[in-house]
């Protein structure tokens, strides 16, 4: 899948896809005449193993910024922190979110 299509599919930027490739979250297909491509297998694996903050916030009726703050307060950091500040894409490993009572941690004071 071309990088631009992968970005559209994952609802992120081409820059974020490039950084995710560099950090090992996604894999490239063997070089082709058409340029660098992302494997569909790695995109599917990413979606199984990670969730974007914007998606998670929407599922729980919150904002990404508030969700990040509340998860950080209980010691959970985004997996995307390894991407540095190059991209605004933030995501978490799904296994780190298991068992969290989002209603409780997202309750506003």
SULLIN-V644568 format. One record per residue. RES is the residue in three letters. D_LAST is the distance of its C-alpha to the last C-alpha in Angstrom with 1 decimal. Layout:
res	d_last
RES	D_LAST
RES	D_LAST
This chain:
res	d_last
UNK	44.8
UNK	44.9
UNK	42.0
UNK	41.2
UNK	41.0
UNK	38.8
UNK	36.4
UNK	36.4
UNK	36.1
UNK	33.0
UNK	31.6
UNK	31.7
UNK	34.1
UNK	37.6
UNK	36.5
UNK	33.7
UNK	36.4
UNK	38.8
UNK	36.2
UNK	35.4
UNK	39.1
UNK	39.6
UNK	36.9
UNK	38.3
UNK	35.6
UNK	38.3
UNK	42.1
UNK	44.9
UNK	47.9
UNK	51.4
UNK	52.4
UNK	54.0
UNK	55.7
UNK	52.6
UNK	50.6
UNK	47.6
UNK	46.0
UNK	43.0
UNK	43.9
UNK	42.5
UNK	42.2
UNK	39.8
UNK	37.6
UNK	37.5
UNK	36.7
UNK	33.9
UNK	32.3
UNK	32.7
UNK	31.2
UNK	28.5
UNK	25.9
UNK	24.9
UNK	21.3
UNK	21.8
UNK	23.1
UNK	20.4
UNK	17.6
UNK	19.6
UNK	20.1
UNK	16.5
UNK	15.5
UNK	13.8
UNK	15.2
UNK	17.3
UNK	15.8
UNK	12.2
UNK	13.9
UNK	16.1
UNK	13.6
UNK	11.8
UNK	15.3
UNK	16.5
UNK	14.0
UNK	15.7
UNK	19.1
UNK	20.0
UNK	21.8
UNK	23.3
UNK	26.9
UNK	27.8
UNK	27.3
UNK	31.0
UNK	31.7
UNK	30.8
UNK	29.8
UNK	32.6
UNK	30.6
UNK	27.1
UNK	27.3
UNK	24.6
UNK	25.0
UNK	24.3
UNK	26.7
UNK	26.2
UNK	27.2
UNK	24.4
UNK	21.8
UNK	23.5
UNK	21.7
UNK	18.2
UNK	15.9
UNK	14.2
UNK	12.4
UNK	10.7
UNK	10.2
UNK	9.1
UNK	6.4
UNK	3.8
UNK	0.0
